[in-house]
Amino acid sequence: MNSLDPNMVRVIIDASYLLVAFLFIIGLKQMSSPVTARRGIVWAGFGMLLAVLVSFAYPGMSHYELILAGIGVGGALAWITGKRVAMTDMPQMIALYNGFGGGAAAAIGAVELFANSGEMSTVTLVLAIVGSIIGAISFGGSLIAFGKLQGLIKKTVRFSGLQFINMLLLLGSLMCGVMVAFGIHADSNTVALLFVLSLILGLTMTLPIGGADMPVVISLYNALTGLAVAFEGFVLQNAAMIIAGTVVGSAGTLLTQLMAKAMNRSLGNVLFSGFGDSGGAVAATGDVQGSMKPIEANDVGVMMAFAQKVIIVPGYGMAVAQAQHKVWELTQLLQEKGVMMKFAIHPVAGRMPGHMNVLLAEAGVPYDIIADLDEINAEFETADVALIIGANDVVNPVARNDKSSPIYGMPILNADKAKNVIVIKRGQGAGFSGIENALFYLDNTRMLYGDGQAAVAQLIQAVKAV
């Protein structure tokens, strides 16, 4: 294209970016349904491939060997890790990759601020600064989210005055940004301090947040990464970055709002309340009466084999035990016996948005028997058995009636209203958030203790024996 008229090259590039935008939007639309999600990923992937190829023809582009080397190394690492990562580790991989996106946006801002800040207009300079701050925060915060989900960070760090320190870090990074934008001591040290303060802010913002809130945090940082990429796209005058960043940012924002609504909590409460510590910091709330009543797998198998309707509620425990394939095998056995089977999915079940849907899809569970909270809640009263596999807070009745509970007001799955509730659980401890579950003590609840996959395997044998 170098032999073509530069204006013609620019027209071709802009037209290609318009096609990229179309592919992104189509892909995102198809990702909204599990039935078409795979096709949507392919469409969006072609859009990204086209955007990368077209960028090679961008006026002034150079150092192709470095670009190709970066694509090769990054692509190889992504391919290897993507193939090897277990489905149970998918949330932390997404958090890590999302962080890299924010870090890339911050790196673009760093190059522009260190090398070209004197040549940029005030508006462009401000966009570069804001994008850099947001990208660095997302990068630092996503690394902490990855560490918590991966188990590398086992303690929640919180102390008096931490929010004040966060405010000082934010004000400090903004002050550095103002100094750079208006040319006040706008040297490399000020720019470097801006990035250091923003990165530390991302770390300190996320350290106090418990693991139970990680789905919302991952979604929030996804939105911030998209926003940072869009801002840096304006700086580089790259339409593909603007489009991709805007799409990701808006989708992440909507998803964050959806997740917070599903927990009946504001985003500020998620970020600053400290609920969800992974160390049992939140003790049992309310007066839990009664005791947990164990049951044997053989008895559960008979109960389900003669039931008319069984609703399965999966949670993170199913993911950890990698029991989704066994659960689908059990479901098929019961369907052969004429039992109506359904799956109930809470929006914040698992460690990332859609975690349970992904696991069930991997096992081959048909989409038409998977229902979300609003669709399935009214059916629990007509269910003979509600089988809970690794879910905790999303089925905890204290959310309805205990105002002292941190989860009070959170919409839950009405599993306690089924005629019989069977809970597969390793032991008698509280769940990930540390809140005791009153469901376990109800008269219609029985506890099937053991590893999720092993317990479901026992149920399969019990059903076959009926």
Beta strands, then each sheet from edge to edge (+ up, - down):
strand 1: 309-314
strand 2: 340-345
strand 3: 370-372
strand 4: 385-389
strand 5: 420-425
strand 6: 445-449
sheet 1: 3+ 2+ 1+ 4+ 5+ 6+
end
